[in-house]
Amino acid sequence: MSYARKISLKTFAYRILVARLAMMTVAIALLLAVAVYMMEQTRLEQAFVAETRKDLLQLVARTQMIQSERKGNFSSAFHQAIEESAALRQKDELGDVVYIRFYLPGIPGAEEYTDSSLGYHEAVRNHMRALPRPEPGAKQQVSETMKIDGHLLLHAVLPITNIKQDVSLYTQVVYAPSEPVIKSMNKSVLRAALGVIAVVFMTTILLYPVIVRLVNRLTAFSQNLITANLETLSLLGCVIAKRDSSTDEHNYRVTLYAVRIAEKLGMDAGEMRSLVKGAFLHDIGKIAIQDNILRKKDQLTAEEFEIMKTHVNHGLDVVTRSTWLRDAEAVVGGHHEKYDGKGYPQGTSGKDIPLLARIFAVADVFDALTSVRPYKEPMGCEAALEILHHRRNTHFDPEILDVFMGQAKSLYQRYANRLSDELRSELLDVAGQYFHDGADGLTY
């Protein structure tokens, strides 16, 4: 076992708050950056399509004019028009036309043009030739972005209509945006990301004091609730002790003894909370035992002892009805089990007995031996330790007993003669460390 990392409830809440706000800032920045990138990409595609459509209409018109004047075929007229077209060769602000392909719907074959002045023109042409021939619906326009040899390119399929608005041919165009355009798009994305980070950051600065105040109020409420629960545990233990003709001190001492053993064993905060609850309520089932048996000063008869043993099951019935107390079940149900299997109610033995119950058994018997009871005087520390030693491997887990024996005298001197209020105060302080701290593992 290892010691649990302790963290206050308030610190835990602040860490969660800061972490969530940071995550929100990053997430919103990324989402907006993607949105801006897509918007810029769409804007670029629209500008490219509009500019290209204008040039293509001029090219088609010139091709048809040449074909009409010279009575030639479409292919030769197209290539002549390409050679004459200055629009396709001149670089504009948006970029360059890299590739054009004309084809008629339903007719095989196509006419294409590639700008050989670009170093990657062959890669573009080979890529386009490898694509299946698109056949979009009438008047349907398709555009997309793609990357070839590391270059960002825009690809569009544009229908060209005649006077009757019928599609006379389709064109496939590949367009290379200019460096200024790409840089402008990247700057827009960066500006958007930085802008949203600034907005979220400023919003966080404005909201943080409000949220912190709410967290403080929630933390205070939670801590008050925990304190109230601990006080309720203490009161229940007191009620049981009064009913059993013993005193509050027994509950306080036995819980402190058990906690100190558990600390030496390195138990985590969750196990410590379960141990404290179980220690406070270990005999809560005795409220169901008749007074003539519970408060009897003489030795119980066999029949009476069988009735007395039922207090364990009564106690389990009580704690299992509460979600918050349910983890006390190990101590309440197992503190009368013995290491050799001769205890009750289950006769469980060895390591099958819950660890918390094995710890508490040592603390409970030691305090019972060294405390005043209606039927006996208190035993000295040395005599009590001698009895515990003789019950090694029979009643007690030897490893746990060794841990206790190593600190028993100092614990006895510290707690044996303390007043009830002093014991209660220290116990609530100790318990508070495990209930108020370790917030990331708390369950209520």
N, C-alpha and C positions, 0 to 999 in steps of 0.2 A: 504494500500500500504506500501511497505518497500523499503528502499534505496537499489539500486543495488550495488553489490560488484564491485568495480572499479579495473581494472587491465590494465596495459599498454599493447599496442600491442606487444612491444618487449618482455615483461615478458611472455605474453601469448604464443608467438612463442617459447621461450626457454622452457617453461613448456611442451609444446606439444612435442618438440624435445627430451627432456630428457625422458619423459614418453614413447614415441614411441620406443626410443632406448632400454629402460629397458624392455619393452614388447617384443621387437624383441629378446633380449638376452635370456629371459626366454623361449620364444616359440622355438627358435632354440635349446636351451639346452634340452628342453623336447623332441623335435622331434628326436634329435640325440641320446638321451639316449634311447628312444624307439627303434630306428633303431639298436643301438648297442646291446640292450637286445635281439632283434629278431635275429640278426646275431650270438650272442653267443648261443642263444637257438638252432638255426639251426646247428651251428658247433657242439654243444653237441649231437644233434640228429644224425648227420652224423657219429660222432665218435662212438656213442653208437650202431648205426645200423651196422657199419663196424665190430666192436668188437664182437657184438652179432651174426652176421651172421657167423663169423669164428667159434665161439663156437658151434653154432647150427649145422653147417655142420659136425663138429666132432661128435656131439651127434647123429645126424641122421645116420652117417656112422657106429657108434658103435651100434646103435639100429638095423640097418639092418644086421650087422655082427652077433649079438647075435641071431636075429630071424632066420638067415640062418643056424647058427651052431646048434641051439637047436630045430629047426623046430617048434618054438612056435608062439604065436600070437604077433601082434605089441604092444599091451598094456603091456604085461609082459616084452617084450624086452625093451620097452621104460623106464619103471620104473627101470629095472636093470641097464640100461645105465646111468640113472640119478644118481643112487646110486654110480656108479663107477666114475662119472664125478667129477673131482676135480675143473674143471674150473668154474662150477656153484656155488660151495661152497666157493671158495676163494675170498676174497675181493681184487679188483684191484684198481688202481688209479682213475678210472672213477666212480665206484660204484658197486652195486649189482644187480643181476637178482632176482626179487621178484616173478615173475609169468611167467610160460610158458604154452601154450596150443597148441597141434598139432591137426590138423584135415585135412581130405582129401576132396577135392572139390566135392560137390554133394553127399557126404556120411554123414549121420547123426552120431552124437557122436563125442567125442574128448578125447584126453589124456591130462592131465594137471599136473603141478607141482607148488607147492607153497613153498617158503622158510619160514618154520615155526619159524626160529630163529628171525625173525623180528616181533616186537610187533603189527604191523598193517597189518600182512599178511592176516588175515581173512577179513578185510575190503576191501583189494585189490581183494581177490578171489570173494567175494560177488558182488563187483562192476563189475568185469569182467563177471561173470555169468549172471548178469542182462542185459548186453549189447547184442544187437542182433548179431547174428553170421555174421561177415563180409564175403562178397564174392567178393573180388576185381577181376578185370580182370586179364588175364594171365600175369604173370611176373610183376604185378603192386605192388609197395611197398608203404605202407602208414605209416606215423609216426606223432605223436602229443604229446603235453605235457598235463598233467592233475594234479589235486591236490586231494589227498585222505587223510583225517585226518590231514590236514595241511602239508603233505609231497609232495614235487615236484617230480613227476614221469614222465617217458617217456614211451609211449605206441607205439608199432610198429606192423604192420602186414607184415610178410616177406614171400614171396614165395620161396620155395626150389625146385630147378630144378634138373633133372637127366642129364645123359650124353647127351641125345638128346635135352637138353635145354627145355624139357617139364616140366610144373609144376607138381611135384609129390605130394606135400602137402604144406599146409600153416601153419605158426606158428604165434601165438600172444604172444608177449613178453612185460612184464612190467619191467622197469628198474629204479632203484633208484640211482640218481647221488650222489656221495659222498659229504660230507660237504666241503672238499677243492675245489671241482669242482664248487659247488654253490657259495662259497665265491669268487672264482676267477671270476666267471661270474658277480657277484654283483660289484666287484672291477673294472672290465672292464667298466661297465655301469657308475659307479661313476667317474672314470677317464675320460671317454668320456664327461660326463656332465661338469665336472670341466674344461676340456680342451677347450670345445666350449665356455664356459663362459669367459675363459681367452682370447681366440681368438677374440670373439666379443668385449670384453672390450678393448683390444688393438686396434682393428679396429676402435672402437668408439673414442678412444683417438686420433687416427690419423685423423679421418674424422671430429671430432667435430669442430676444428678451421675453417675448410673449410666451413662446414655447417653454423657455426655461422656467418662467413663473409657474406655468401649468405643471411642468415636471416636478418642481419643488413642492407644489401642493399635493400632487399625486404621491410623491415620495414620502412626504410627511404623513399623509393618510395611510399609506402602506405600512410605514414604520409604527404608527400608532396602532394599527390593526394587529401587527405582529406582537407588539408589546401587550396588547389586550389579550391576545391568544395565550401568550406566556403566563400572564397573570391568572387567566382562567385555568390553565394547567396547574399552576401553583395552588389555586383555591380548591380545585378538585382533589389534589393530593392532600391538602389540609383536611378536607371533609372526610376523606377515607381514613386519615390518621386519627381524627377525632372519633370516628365510628369504631376504630380498632383499639381504642384506649391507649394509643401511642401519641407521640407528639409530632409537630411539624418538622422538628429538627431531623428526624429519621429520613423523611423524604428528601430534604435538602442535602443532608450529608451523603446519602447513598447515591444521589444523582451526581454530586461533585466527585465522589470516589470513582464512579463509573466513567465520567467524562475524562478524568485525569488518566485513567487506564487507557481509554480510547485514544487520547492524544499521544501517548507513548507508542501506541500501535500505528500511528499515522493515518487514522481514518479520515475520510473526506467530510466536507461540511454536510452533505446530504445524510450520511450515516450518523453523524453527530446529532443532527436534528431528530432523527428517528430514535436514537438512544435517549435523548432528553425527554421526549414525549413518553417513551415507554417507561423510563425511570419514574417520572411523575405519576404515571397511571398504572404501575405494575400490579397493584392490589385493588384496582377499582372494582373488581368483581366481588369483593367482600361486602359490598352494600347489599348483596342478595343473600348473605348468610345470616341466620337467626342470631340474635344477641346472646342467647344462652350457650351457643357454641363459640361464636366469635370472641366473646368477652370472658369465656371460662378461664379461671385461674389454674385449675387443676389440669392434668394431662387428659387429652381427648380420648374417648373410647374409639375403637376401630370404626364403629358405625359413624361416630361424629367426625372422625378424620376424613372418611369418604365424602361426607357432606362438605367439609371444609375444602377439600380438593376441587370441588366444583366451582370455586371462585375464579379459577383460571378460565373456564369456558364462559362464565358470566362476564368476565372482563373482556374476552374476545368479542362477545356479542355486543358489548358497548362500543368498543373502539372501531369495529368494522362497519358500524353504522355511519361513521363520519369520514368523509374524504380526507380531511385534514389530519385526522388521528389514525388513519388506517395503517400508516407505516410504523405505529407503535406495536403492531401485532407481534413482531418477533420477540420483544421483551415480555409483553403481557402474557403471551402464550408459552414462552419457553424458559422463564426464569426459575421454574421449579424442576426442570429437567436436570439430570445428572450425567456426568461424563461417561459413567459405566452403564448407562441405560436404565438405572433403577429409580429414576425420577418419575414425575407425572406432569401432564396427563397422558402423553403419548409414549413415554418410555424411550424417547430418542436418545442416541448415544453418540459420543465422539464429535467429529466435525459435522455430523448431520444436524446437531443442535445449532441454531442460528448464532453467528458470532456475537451479535449484540446481547443475546440471552446469556451466552457464556461469560461475557464481560460483566454483565449485571449480577450474575449469580455470585461472583466473588465479592463484589462490593456489598451486596445485600447481606450475605452471611457475616461478613466482617463487621458491618455496622450493627447487625442484630446482636452479635456477641459482645460488642463493646458499649451497648446502649442499655439504659434502664428499661425493663419491661415489667408489667404487673406481676409476673410470676418469677422474676429473677433480678439480681443486682448486676451492674455492668462488669464485664471482664476486662482485665488489663490488656494492653496491646500485645505484649509478648505471649501471653497465654492464648489470645485469639489467633495470633499468627501460627502458634504451634498446632492448634486444631486445624487450621486451614492447610498446613503442611501435611498433616496426617490424612487429609481428604484429597490429596493430590492424586490424579488419575482415577479417582472414584467419583467424587463430587465435581471436581474442578478440572478445567483444561490446564495442563501443566505449563504451557507456554504463557497463557494469560496470568496464571498464578505467579509465575516468575516475574513478570512485568510489574505486578502489583506489589509483590514482596520487596522489590527494589526501592519502592517509594512509600511503603505502608507507614513506617514510623513518622516520616515527615508529614504525611497527610493526616495521620492521627493527631499529631501535635497541633497541626494547623486548624483542624475542624472539630475535634472531639468535644471541646469545652466552649465552643463559640455560641453566642446567643442566636436565637431564632432569626431576628431581624438582620443580623450580620451575615448569617448563612444565606438567607433569602436574597439579600442585596448582591452578594458575590455570585450566587447562582444565576440570577437574572442577567448580570453583566456578562458572565461566561456564555450563557445560552444565547444572549443577544448577538454575540460575535458570529454565531453560526446561523442565526435566523435573519439578521439584518445584512450580513455579508454574504458573499458567494451568490450574488443575485442572479447570475446567469444560470444557476441550477435550481432556483427556488420554484416550488410549485405550490399554489394555494387554491 
